[in-house]
Amino acid sequence: MRARKFGLVPAIISMCCLMTVARPGDGVADVMTNTDIPGFSSFTNGLNWLSGVAPTSGVAYSTTNFSIRTPDSAVSATFPGDSLSLDAGGGLGMKGTASGVVTITNLILNGGTVNNSVGPSAQRLAGRITVASNSTLNIGSDAITGFRQLNIAAPIGGTAGLTVTDNAGTNFGQIVFAASNSLASFVKVNAGTLSLSNAFAVGGATNVAATNGAAIQANLSTNYAPVPLTIMGAGPVSTPNGGALFF
């Protein structure tokens, strides 16, 4: 009698294929599984990534609802991945100093928050930003008082809106739009001062608004691209004469 063949080899091969895990470098995505604690950065460590591997090129990274911190250093830092998405409930805590620049080649704001997490300090962000879902730029993320600045040197594009806040609660902080931006949505300043240091800083915006207690700073010698402007009250006490629009 001829022995029957049960096809075990193909079955084993199929199981092996199903158990294959995509690795960084395969052009796949990786997600955070926990928030970075003080003194720890997932820019250079794989502990809080699902893959267990530190970020590298060829991979798209997402925070989900967790927060990633930059290295606590005066030295400039670059995120190694192809992209980094800050998702709803998640964010980026900038922990450098004025002498360093954080560069993220493709930063996607997908409902998350960029925070200046050192007070008082100046944080600088370079690279490129795409706003995919309404997101937040936070001048101060803790209760430490004193002047803070969040300098956005990266050009900003996308079709969703940006809200500027200052959780430090002092309203003395400043956010700077230094690049030529093409964001085709609203920019709303709920706290602190938005400084426009480029003629096209809000060139593509559908509306720029400062709520009561916030302000917008422009330069009289700059011929800005036209954009609808809404002032909803007085500016913070830190601005000249408490103005909500000053030069």
HELIX and SHEET records of a PDB file:
HELIX    1   1 LEU A    8  LEU A   18  1                                  11    
HELIX    2   2 PRO A  240  GLY A  242  5                                   3    
SHEET    1   A 5 ALA A  29  VAL A  31  0                                        
SHEET    2   A 5 ALA A  60  SER A  62  1                                        
SHEET    3   A 5 SER A  83  ASP A  87  1                                        
SHEET    4   A 5 VAL A 102  ASN A 110  1                                        
SHEET    5   A 5 ALA A  77  THR A  78  1                                        
SHEET    1   B10 ALA A  29  VAL A  31  0                                        
SHEET    2   B10 ALA A  60  SER A  62  1                                        
SHEET    3   B10 SER A  83  ASP A  87  1                                        
SHEET    4   B10 VAL A 102  ASN A 110  1                                        
SHEET    5   B10 ALA A 122  SER A 133  1                                        
SHEET    6   B10 GLN A 149  ILE A 152  1                                        
SHEET    7   B10 GLN A 174  PHE A 177  1                                        
SHEET    8   B10 THR A 193  LEU A 196  1                                        
SHEET    9   B10 ALA A 215  GLN A 217  1                                        
SHEET   10   B10 LEU A 245  PHE A 246  1                                        
SHEET    1   C 6 ALA A  29  VAL A  31  0                                        
SHEET    2   C 6 ALA A  60  SER A  62  1                                        
SHEET    3   C 6 SER A  83  ASP A  87  1                                        
SHEET    4   C 6 VAL A 102  ASN A 110  1                                        
SHEET    5   C 6 ALA A 122  SER A 133  1                                        
SHEET    6   C 6 ILE A 156  GLY A 158  1                                        
SHEET    1   D 8 SER A  67  ARG A  69  0                                        
SHEET    2   D 8 GLY A  91  MET A  94  1                                        
SHEET    3   D 8 THR A 113  ASN A 116  1                                        
SHEET    4   D 8 SER A 135  ASN A 138  1                                        
SHEET    5   D 8 LEU A 162  THR A 165  1                                        
SHEET    6   D 8 PHE A 186  VAL A 189  1                                        
SHEET    7   D 8 ASN A 207  ALA A 210  1                                        
SHEET    8   D 8 LEU A 229  ILE A 231  1                                        
END                                                                             
